């Protein structure tokens, strides 16, 4: 029974990950990410990482995707052009480069073996206490850096959307007069 749940979740995650990067509508991309994140949460729950599964649902499927939807609505994105439309050679070269780069990364990762000090003692338990102590202890700089990076991304999205809002206000002002 467990293997069928895993295979279903893995298939859903794979299919919706492809939909998330291949579809032309940004809203459908984000909704496909929701399904993929839930499928990944099921996989985490199956391997006994309950805390990671809960974080996957709460943080990624909840907060991050709400932020993505907010950015899409703020920038007023309707539909994006297909990548490589009108430029076949660049599209083919880009796809080949991406496949080659991905294969190289997978080949290099297959040769790596984790250092004994890379895994924190008790990490196989996946408890919130151990994860919190690690984040606030030895990984504090990375944790704070990511929070600053997220704030900078939000400020950048608002800055990029501001000219669009001003153009729309000018366009509606011209129509009403």
Buried (B, 14 or more C-beta within 10 A) or exposed (E): EEEEEBEEBBEBBEBBBEBBEEBEBBBBBBBBBBBBBBBBBBBBBBEEBBBBBBBBBEEBBBEBBEBBBEBBEBBEBEEEEEEBEEEEEEBEEEEEEEEEEEEEEEEEEEEEEEEEEEEBEEEEEBEEEBBEBBEEEEBEEEEEEEEEEEEEEBEEBEEEBEEEEEEEEEEEEEEEE
